[in-house]
């Protein structure tokens, strides 16, 4: 909880700082550091981690995430605008935390205690609109990133065996809902149309329509299972920004 609060506080501070610097940035003009108005693609990869996970979200660990975003930057009297609008799609693959699941899950349809557990990844699909606010700079350009969109959480089927040798499958219910994200990052112009970027994001998914294990019926020890929890994710990623068109 403390880590999540620190991350959110840092990103909010970055957003406020960028907004405070906006009037000064406009006065400096656009096209700085080779950054021009127009359309861009951002291709990125990174690590995604559940933040303070609860309920069955705690059964899944950190995994790779990939994102593709189109964005447009307009032009004003002083040059390239300091705000850009975009649309993106992301997909994340979170692995099962087998040891955690084994410790907490007690099957009721087969005899014995859980001995082993395997699963394909839990997939997280995100479709979002994006607002990026930049602080013009000729060397490294910082920015704040705000997202609004849709999240779909789809856990993989968990195959487990018990101490008596019995085996069965457990399927956690899928979740979906709106999401809000806030982040900060930096762009570094390379040459011509190409730039590198790195950013950190905190995403809150309103995915509280769901419940624990759907089939077969099972119970979790102590606080291992609870229902109606939202999805919170932290992301660190980097990639390539490419200008497209003329």
Secondary structure as GFF3:
##gff-version 3
##sequence-region A 1 246
A	DSSP	alpha_helix	2	28	.	.	.	ID=ss1
A	DSSP	three_ten_helix	32	34	.	.	.	ID=ss2
A	DSSP	beta_strand	38	50	.	.	.	ID=ss3
A	DSSP	three_ten_helix	55	59	.	.	.	ID=ss4
A	DSSP	beta_strand	63	76	.	.	.	ID=ss5
A	DSSP	beta_strand	79	94	.	.	.	ID=ss6
A	DSSP	alpha_helix	98	104	.	.	.	ID=ss7
A	DSSP	beta_strand	105	107	.	.	.	ID=ss8
A	DSSP	beta_strand	114	119	.	.	.	ID=ss9
A	DSSP	beta_strand	122	134	.	.	.	ID=ss10
A	DSSP	beta_strand	141	154	.	.	.	ID=ss11
A	DSSP	beta_strand	158	162	.	.	.	ID=ss12
A	DSSP	beta_strand	167	172	.	.	.	ID=ss13
A	DSSP	beta_strand	175	191	.	.	.	ID=ss14
A	DSSP	beta_strand	194	205	.	.	.	ID=ss15
A	DSSP	beta_strand	213	215	.	.	.	ID=ss16
A	DSSP	beta_strand	218	220	.	.	.	ID=ss17
A	DSSP	beta_strand	231	244	.	.	.	ID=ss18
###
